[in-house]
Amino acid sequence: MSVFTNNETDDTLLLSQLRESNTDAYRVLYKKYWERTYNHIYKRLKDQDLAEDMTQDVFMQLWTKREDTRIDNLPAYLFVAGRNTVFKHFSRQARFVPITDLVNLNIADGEADSRLLLEEFKNAYEALIDSLPVAQQAIFRMRYHEDLSPGEIAEALNLSPKTVRNQLGKAITKVRSAMGLFAAIAICFGR
C-alpha cells in the first residue's frame, strides 16, 4: 500500500505505480483527470449521460491496459482516448439505418408485388418487436417509434440511461439479425 502526499502526485510516479496494479495510484489519477476527460468528451457529444459512460470507459481501459500501455503524457493519452471513443460512437451511428426507415419505404402506385412484400415486411417487423421482452419492447418503441432519446426514456421509465442503452442494444441486435433478409428484399423491391 502506498500513501500519497501532495508532493507525490507526479504523473510519472503514479503511472509507474499504476503499471504495478496499484489501485491507490489509479484512484489519484482518476480524481485528477476524470473531470477534464469528461468535459472534453461532453463538448463533442452534448449528452451528459453518454459522456459520463464514455469517460468511465476511457478510465476502465486505462486500468485494463495498465501493464501493456506505455504512457508518457497522461493528459494527451486521455484526450486521444476520449476523442477516439467519441469517433467510434459516431462511426457506429453513421452505419446504423433505423429499422423504422426501412419499414416506412415508399412504394409507387400499381406495384402490387412490392406492396404485398412491404406488408409482409411490416407484419414480420411488428411480430418481431412484439416477441421482444416487455422492457426491451417498450424501450425500442419509445426510441424508434416515438423518437425519444435514451435520457428521455430513462426518465420516463425511471431507469438509468446505461440500462436503457444496454436494453436498446440487445433489442437492436435481435431485430437486425432477424430482419436483415427482409430488409434487403424490401430495399431491392421498394426503391
Secondary structure, 3 states (H helix, E strand, C coil): CCCCCHHHCCHHHHHHHHHCCCHHHHHHHHHHHHHHHHHHHHHHHCCHHHHHHHHHHHHHHHHHCCCCCCCCCHHHHHHHHHHHHHHHHHHHHHHCCCHHHHHCCCCCCCCHHHHHHHHHHHHHHHHHHHHCCHHHHHHHHHHHCCCCCHHHHHHHHCCCHHHHHHHHHHHHHHHHHHHHHHHHHHHHHHC
